[in-house]
Amino acid sequence: MSTIQRIRQKILDKDYYMICEFCGGQTTKKKVKRQHWLHGKLYIVENVDAEVCMECGERYFHARTLDEIDRLLGDEHDIKDRIEVEVVSLQE
């Protein structure tokens, strides 16, 4: 088994974790909600795979996950709910 194959297997086996670039904490795999902008529209996407720092909560998303979200939103998709969002500014 090549090095790349071993790394892929560790990721699939969930033996893999990242080190947070902000605090140095260890990440764990979780399903999270993600705010995602595509073509000027804001979406809330649930059940997204992420690496989440156990110390500070910073979230990391793999490129393939973000690509998958873009594909999902670019095609016809089911809408679970709609919400109203306020837009505010810190500057007057």
C-alpha positions as CSV (number, residue, x, y, z in Angstrom):
1,M,0.0,0.0,0.0
2,S,1.4,3.4,-1.0
3,T,1.8,6.3,1.4
4,I,-1.1,8.1,-0.2
5,Q,-3.3,5.0,0.1
6,R,-2.4,4.7,3.8
7,I,-3.3,8.3,4.4
8,R,-6.6,8.0,2.6
9,Q,-7.3,4.9,4.7
10,K,-6.5,6.7,7.9
11,I,-8.9,9.5,6.9
12,L,-11.6,6.9,6.2
13,D,-10.9,5.1,9.4
14,K,-11.1,8.4,11.3
15,D,-7.6,7.9,12.8
16,Y,-6.7,11.2,11.1
17,Y,-6.9,14.6,12.7
18,M,-5.6,18.1,12.0
19,I,-3.8,20.6,14.2
20,C,-5.6,23.9,14.5
21,E,-3.6,26.7,12.8
22,F,-5.0,29.2,15.4
23,C,-4.5,27.6,18.8
24,G,-2.6,24.3,18.0
25,G,-5.5,22.2,19.3
26,Q,-6.5,18.8,17.8
27,T,-9.5,18.6,15.6
28,T,-12.2,16.0,15.5
29,K,-14.6,15.1,12.7
30,K,-18.2,16.5,13.2
31,K,-21.3,17.2,11.2
32,V,-22.0,21.0,11.3
33,K,-24.2,23.7,9.7
34,R,-22.4,25.8,7.2
35,Q,-23.3,29.3,5.9
36,H,-22.4,29.1,2.2
37,W,-22.5,31.8,-0.4
38,L,-23.0,30.9,-4.1
39,H,-23.8,33.3,-6.9
40,G,-24.7,36.1,-4.4
41,K,-27.1,34.0,-2.4
42,L,-26.7,32.8,1.1
43,Y,-27.5,29.2,2.0
44,I,-27.5,27.3,5.3
45,V,-26.4,23.7,4.6
46,E,-26.8,21.1,7.3
47,N,-24.9,17.9,8.0
48,V,-21.7,19.1,6.5
49,D,-18.5,17.1,7.3
50,A,-15.9,19.3,9.0
51,E,-12.8,19.1,11.1
52,V,-13.6,21.1,14.3
53,C,-10.9,22.2,16.8
54,M,-11.7,20.8,20.2
55,E,-10.0,23.8,21.9
56,C,-11.2,26.9,20.1
57,G,-14.0,25.6,17.8
58,E,-12.4,26.7,14.5
59,R,-13.9,24.7,11.6
60,Y,-12.1,23.3,8.6
61,F,-13.7,22.0,5.4
62,H,-12.1,19.8,2.8
63,A,-12.1,21.1,-0.7
64,R,-14.1,18.1,-1.9
65,T,-16.8,18.9,0.6
66,L,-17.1,22.5,-0.6
67,D,-17.2,21.3,-4.2
68,E,-20.0,18.9,-3.3
69,I,-22.0,21.8,-1.7
70,D,-21.5,23.9,-4.8
71,R,-22.7,21.0,-7.0
72,L,-25.7,20.4,-4.8
73,L,-26.7,24.1,-4.8
74,G,-26.0,24.5,-8.5
75,D,-28.6,21.8,-9.4
76,E,-32.3,21.5,-8.4
77,H,-32.4,20.6,-4.7
78,D,-34.9,20.1,-2.0
79,I,-35.4,23.1,0.4
80,K,-35.9,22.1,4.0
81,D,-36.8,25.6,5.3
82,R,-36.6,29.3,4.5
83,I,-35.5,32.0,7.0
84,E,-35.4,35.7,7.1
85,V,-31.9,37.2,7.8
86,E,-31.2,40.8,8.9
87,V,-28.2,42.6,7.4
88,V,-26.5,45.2,9.7
89,S,-23.4,47.3,9.6
90,L,-20.9,48.3,12.3
91,Q,-20.2,51.5,10.5
92,E,-22.8,54.3,10.2
